[in-house]
Amino acid sequence: MKTPNERLSINAYLVFFLIHTAQIGLGIVGVQRVIFVEARQDAWIAVLISGLWIHLAVFVIYKTLTSTEHDNIFSLHTFVYGRIFGWIANALVIAYFLMAYTSILLGYVEMAITWMYPDFPLWGAALILIVLTVYALYGGGFRLVAGVSFLTFFMTIWIVIVAFQPLKYAEWIHLLPILEATPKQMANGVLKTAYTMLGFEVLYIIYPFVKEKDRVHRYAQLGVLLTTFLVAVVTVIAIAFFSPKQLDVTIWALLSMFSIVKCPFIERFEYVIIPLWLLVILPNLLMFMWAMTRGGKALFHIKQKYMLFVFSFLSFIVAILFQQRATINEFIDQVGWYGFWLSFVYPFILYVFVRIKKWAKGSAK
């Protein structure tokens, strides 16, 4: 793939917003219960372990991208596996982004329908979000994705302050005893955190578009650090706020905590948060769809604006296959499992393969 020209490139500091907003999406709304079921009151420790793992994975991704002239995952796959197997590996990456995009789409639609619009058809809500994605990306491209990530970060960061409101009802005894979870429970907690913390793998694709390459790693790590901090804090608040029995059955813990916030002019504060949360997931939707079109261009040598319609149609078809909450949750779990191996494990394997391939080429010379 050709290196992007200066007009399409962004400054390195925007990597912080791209990585962070790619990670913070729908998962943080309900991940507290999912981790708590596995690791109980040590759930926040599982989040911290997951964050440390991601910091290491980001470091490995950066070292992989800078070790050869191949500065994106699609080119790396061709370099390591050859033309045919590299094409297959790239197709699997695109499939992951398609699944991730559709899971975010379905998750938000399900939440909005459950809390606010019970009679609205799922296919209609999914179509609205897909059309919004196409409209934004058709004339905008990557620089628009970066701009949206930057703006939505500052437009929604105040939600973090509101999330501290339930602290006045917190029972800190719920956090004790510490380190009671077994290694297996902690590992399951880390695994369940994966879906919420996914998104940092887009570094494989956005790296060629950054001007100051030497600063990319620093800002990517800062983005991951903020994500880890926010998820850990919200998890601690949820454990302290709910009783263990309540948290076991509270699907959207963060939304439930927002319901106690009282404003003199707003009767149900969560009715403000749910529409506003569209701004939180919008960078996710744009980033994953753009990554798909970028991959489609690498595989099929077709312009990204045409691939945009192809992948939007495929996402809509996949979305309408899931109508029940149970099937949607099962699909999201599968995406989390797929994403765990691709984002948490595969970067280490790919780095080893790149080093071996580079050594083999050097020896051949």
N, C-alpha and C positions, 0 to 999 in steps of 0.2 A: 504494500500500500504506500502511496506517496505521502511524504511528510506534509502536514498541513502548512499553508502559507501564513504569513504574519497576520493577515487580516482575520483569520479564524482562531488565532491563538489568544490565550488569556494570561493574566498575571498570576504568579504562583500563589499569592495569598487567597485567591478564590478556591484553591484546592481545599482549604479548610472548610468552606461552606459547602462545597460539592460532596465531600466525604461525609460530613456530619449530617447534612439533609438527606443524603442517600441512605444513611443508617436509621435516622429517626423518622419513623413513619407510623404505620398502623400498629406495629407490634407492641410499642410501649403502652398502649391503651389497656391491654389485657395480659401482658406477659407476667405480671406479678403472681397471678393465680397459677399459671402454668409452671413457673419455677418453684413456687411454694409447695405444690403438690409433690414435687420430687425431693427438694432439699429442705423443706419446712422452714424454720426460722433462720437457717443458714443460707437462704436463697440469695441474699445480697452478696454473700461471699462468692457464690457461683457466678454472679454477674462480674465481680472484680476479676476472678480467674479468667473468665471469658474475655474480658477487656485486655488483660495482660497477653493472652494468646493472640488476640488481634493485633496488638502492638508489634509482636514478633512477626506475625504474618505480613503486616504492612512493610516491615523492614526487609523481609525476604523478597516480597514483590518488587520493592524499589531496587534491591541489589540485582534481581533478575533482569529488570528492564534496562539497567545501566551496564550490564556485563557484556552486551553485544550491541551491534547496530540495529537489532530488531527491538523496537521500542513499543510494541503492543502485543497483546496475547495472540492475535490472529497470525501475525508474522512469526512469532516465537513458535507456534505450533507447527507451521510449515518448516521452519528451520530445524526443529527437533525431530519431528516424526516423518518428514517428507511430504510430498504433495498430496497423496491419497489419504493417509492416516491423519495428516494435519487438517485436511478438509473435514474429516469426520469429527475430530476433536473440536474444531471451530463450530461445527453444526451443533454439538452438544452444549457448547457455551451459549449459543444463540437460543437453544431450547430452554436453557436455564433462565435467561433473561425474559423469555416469553412467559414462562411459568411464574417468575417473580412478579412481573407486571400484572398478570391476570390475578394472582393471589391478592395483591394489594387492592386491585379493583374490586374484587369480590368481597374482601374483608370490609372495606369502607362502605360498600353498598349494603351489605348485610347489617352493619352497625346503624346506618342511617335509616334503613327500613324498619328495623326493630324498635328504635327509640323514637322516630319521628314520623315516618311515612309507611305505616303497616300495609296500606292498600296499593302502594306503588309497585309496579312490576319490576322484577330484578333486571330483566333484559333492557328495559327502558332506562334505568339508572346507569347500567353499564355502558349503554350506547352513548349517553350524555358525556360520561367521562372519557370515552374513547374519542368522540368527536372533539372534545376540548383538547386532548393530547395532539390529535392530528392538526387542528387549527393552529396550535402554538408552534409545533415543530415544522410545519410545512414551509413557513416563511422565515423561521428563526434560526434553527440549527443549534449547534453546540453553545455558541455565545449566549443565546437566549436561555438555554438550560442553566448556564452559570449565573446569568442575571436573575433568573427566577429563584435560584437557590439563595443568592445573596439577599434579595428583597424579602422573601418569605421567612428567612431566619429572623430578621429584625421585626417583622410583622407579627410573629408568633412567639417570640422568646418570653414575652410577658406571661404566657401561660404557666411557665415554670414557677413564677411567684404565686400564682393562684393555687398551684398544687401544694403549697406549704400551708394553706388554710386548715386542712384537717389535723395539723399537728396539735392544735389546742385540745383535741379529743384523743390524743395518742396515749396508748398504754405501753410504755417502753418495756414492761415485763415480758411482752410477747416476743421480744428479741432474744430472750434467754431460754435455755442455756446456749452458749455459742459453741460452735464446732462439734455439734452433736451428730451431724449428718455423716453417714458412712462414706468411704471413697466412691462406692457405686452410686449412692444418692447424689453426691456432689457432681460426679461425672454426668449423670442424667440431667442435673440442673444446668450444667454448662451447655449440654447438647440442646436443651429446650430454650436456652437463651439465644441460640444461633440465629433463629429467624428474626428476632428483634435487632440483632447486631449486624446482620448482613447489609451489604451495600459498599463496604470498603473495597471490594474486588473491582469496582469500576475504575480504580487506579490503573489497572491493566489497559484501559481503553482511553482514558483522558490524558494520560502522560504525554503523548506526542503533541498535544494541544497547549502545553504549558511552556511559556517563554523561558523562565528562569529554572532550568532543570535541577540545579543544585539546591533549590529551596523546596522542592516538591515534598521530599520526605518529611521535613520539619512540619509543614502545614498539614500534611496527611495525618501525622501522629497527633497533632493538636486536635484535629477533628475527631479522631477516635477517642482521645482523652475526654473531651466534652461529652460525647455520647455515653461513654462508660459511666461518667459521673452522674449524668441525668438519670440513666436507667437504674443505677444503684440507689440513688436518693429516692426515686419514686417507689422502688421496691421496699426500702426501709420504711417509708411513710405508710405504705399499704399494710405491711406486716404489723406495724404499731397501731394503725387505725382500726383494722378489722380484727375480730377474734379469729382463731384458727378455723373454726367451723364455718364462719362467714366467708373467709377468703377461699376456702375450698370450693365454694359454689358461686362465687362472684365472678362472672365471666369478664366483664369490663370494669376492672377495679378502679382504674383512674377516672372513668366517667362517673362511677358510683360515688367517688369521693368529691367530684365536682358538684354533685347534686346537693351537697350540704352548704355550698357557697350561697349566701343570700345577698341580693342587691335590691335596693328600694324600688327600682324600675324594671326588674327582671324577675319573673316568678320562678322560672326553671332555667338555671344558669347553664345546664348541660345542653339546652337547646341552642345556646350561643356557641358552645364549644364544638358541637358536631359539624355544623356548616363551616366553622372556622378551621376545623381540622382538615378540610379540603386543601387549604394552603400548606398544611404540613406534608400531606402525601403527594401534592402536585409535583415537587421536585423529584420524588421517587418515580412517578409515572413518566415524567419527561426523560429522566436519565435512563431508565431501563428501556424505554422505547427507542431512544436515540442510540443506545448501545446495540440494540437489535438491528437497526438499520445500518449502523456502521459495520456490523458483522455480515449482514446481508450483502453489502457492497463488496466486502472482501471475498465472500464465497461465490457470488453470482455475477460480479462485475456490473451491477445495475445501480443506477443512481439512488441515493438514499431517499429522495422524495417519493420515488416509486415504491421502494421497499416499505415505506411508511404505511401505505395503503394495504399492502399485502399482510404485514404483521398485525395491523389493526383489525383486519378482517379475521385473521386466525385467532386473535385474542378474544374477539366477540363470540366466535363459534365455541371456543373453549369455555368461556364464561357462562353461556346459556345452557351448557351441559349440567351445571350445578345449580339446583334449585332449592335444595334442602340444607339446613344449617349443618347437619352431620356430615354431609358430603363436602361442603365447603371447608369445614374444619379439617377433614381428612386430607383434602387437597393442599391446604396450607401447611399441614404437618409434613406432607411429602416434599413440598418445596423447601421447607426448613431442613429436612434431611439431605436432600440433594445439594442445597446451598452449603450445608456444613462441610460436606466432603469437597466441594468445589472451592470454597473460600477459606476454610479453616485448615484443610489437610493438603489439598492439591498444590498450593503455592510452594510448599517444601519439596514435593516430588518434582515439580517442573524445574525448580532451581537446580536440583541435582542433575536432571537430564540436560539442562542447558550447559552446566559446567562440564559434564562428560562430553557432550557434543563439541563444545568449544575446544576442549583438550584434544579430542580425536582429530579435529580439523587442523589444529596446530601441529600435532605429531605427524600428520600426513604430509605437511609441507616440509 
